[in-house]
Amino acid sequence: MTEFGKSKLFNFKELENLGYNIVIYPVTTQRLAMKNVEDGLRDIYANGHQNNIIDKMQTRKRLYELVDYEKYNSLDENIYNFSTKGHE
């Protein structure tokens, strides 16, 4: 089920009542993202900078929270634990 189709959109409870046990929204999230990309690029084009849209961007802090960056970074440090000194 996707937006802009012929049938009405069902909410998750209606889909559950029809026998579905999982609902995903891959095209919905893509369309949300691309609309915001389009709006952002239009603003940058019009103004020559991104200063007016900083508040619409995901912060680095939030990205790191979502991907559990500290855990990932510690894994990376354990993998990259060698020195290239003497091997130039």
N, C-alpha and C positions, 0 to 999 in steps of 0.2 A: 504494500500500500504506500503510495507516494503522493505528495502534494501535486496539485494541478492535474490530477487524473479525472476519470469520469465518475467514480463512486465517491460517496462521502467518506471523510476520514473518521475512523473509529478511535475512541480513547482506549487506554490499556484495559480497562474493566470490560468494555464491550468485546474486545478481542479475547480476553480471558473467558468470557461467557461463550464464545464460539469455539473454545478448546485450545487456544494458543497459550503457551506458558512462557514465552519470551517475546519481547518487542524490541526491535532496534531501529534507530533512526539515522542510518548512514547518509542518505541523500539530504535529509533535513539539516543535519549538522554541516554538511558540505555547502549547502545553499546559504545557511547562516554565515558561514565563514567567508564565502565568496562575495556575498553582498557587502560585508564589512570591508573586505579587501578593495572592492570596487569603489565604495564610498571614500575610503582612505586615500586611494590613489587619485581620485578626482579632487579631493581637498589639497593634496600635495601639488598636483598640477596647477590648480587655481592659485595657490598661495606661495608656491616655491619652497615650502618647508613642511615639516611634520609637527611643528609646535602646537597647532590647534587640535591635534588628535591624540596627543600623548595620553590623555585620560581615558581613551578608548582602547588602549593597548594593554595586553597582559604584561604585568611586571616580571622582571627576572625572579624576584622573590616568590611570586605565585607559581611560576613555571617550576622552580626548584622544589616547591612544596608538592606539586602534582606528580612530579617524576621521582620524588624521594631522592633528590640529588646527593645528599650526604651519603646515603647508602651506596649509590652508584659510584660516587667519587672514591669511597674507600676501596671498593672492588677494583677500580681502575688503578689506584695507587699500589695495590697488591700485585697487579699484573705488570705494571711499569715500575719495576724496582731495580733496574740495572743502570749502570753508568757507562757512558761512551768515552770516558776519559782514557786516553791512550789509544783510542781506536779512530782517530781523526782521519 
